[in-house]
Structure formats: structure tokens, C-alpha cells
Amino acid sequence: MSREDELHALFKKFSDDAYCKFMGIELLELRRGYSKVAMTVRDEMLNFHGVAHGGAILSLADAAFAAASNSHNKVAMALSITINYRHPVSKGVRLIAEAVEESLGQRTALYRMTVTTEKGDLVAVCQGLVYRWEKALV
């Protein structure tokens, strides 16, 4: 399978993720070590303050993290993820999360995720570490 065909197959696999579909998370872009996803905040994602629940924001960042870290077609599973929230968001706001590979090793890899509004306001910054296996995804 060519690298282009492999990325296309991975894009399809990640786009079919049941949890992401449930959350309304859409994969926009995928490259080796990089991904971009989007989600619009809905009523059921709001906390008792009337803003997006931190878990919903983390889910979006985690989806970007998962796609980017598995984009090398090797199974990558999260070891840790940290998140720093910077700005609350309301219902109807479209959020964009990007994951960028910062360090790729044989067994572990480190990623930085940012979540912004569609207008570019910073919502959260995350860092995630994965463990990598030799097993292929597609």
C-alpha cells in the first residue's frame, strides 16, 4: 500500500470512530504526526455554568491526539494527557483542535494539542504522551 493510500485508509478509520461520531467530532486533516478536528458545542455539552464542559473540550483534544499519534500506522495508546483551560465557550461555538508531534521515538511519542474557537481564540492547551507498538492499524 502506498503512503497516500495508507493515509487515506487511516483517515477513513479515524472518521468512523463511534465516540467521535457521538460527540460530533469531525476529522478535517491528517498528515504524519499531525491532525485537525472540529466540533460545535451543543446543549448537552454544557456544564452548570452554561459553558462547554471541560470533558467535552478534552474529548476534542484527545481525538486530535489519537489521530496524530496513530498517523504513522503504528498502534499508539495514550500514557498521559494534561490540559490547561484558558477561555470558556458557549453553545454554538465551533471548536478546532490541532495536534502536532513534538517528539517521535521508537516506543513513545509526545504531542501538543491546541483547542481554539473558529475565530482563533485560545480555549485550551494540552500535552499528550503515547506508547507505540509495532502493530499496524490498516
Order of alpha helices (4+ residues) and beta strands (2+ residues): alpha-alpha-beta-beta-alpha-beta-beta-beta-beta
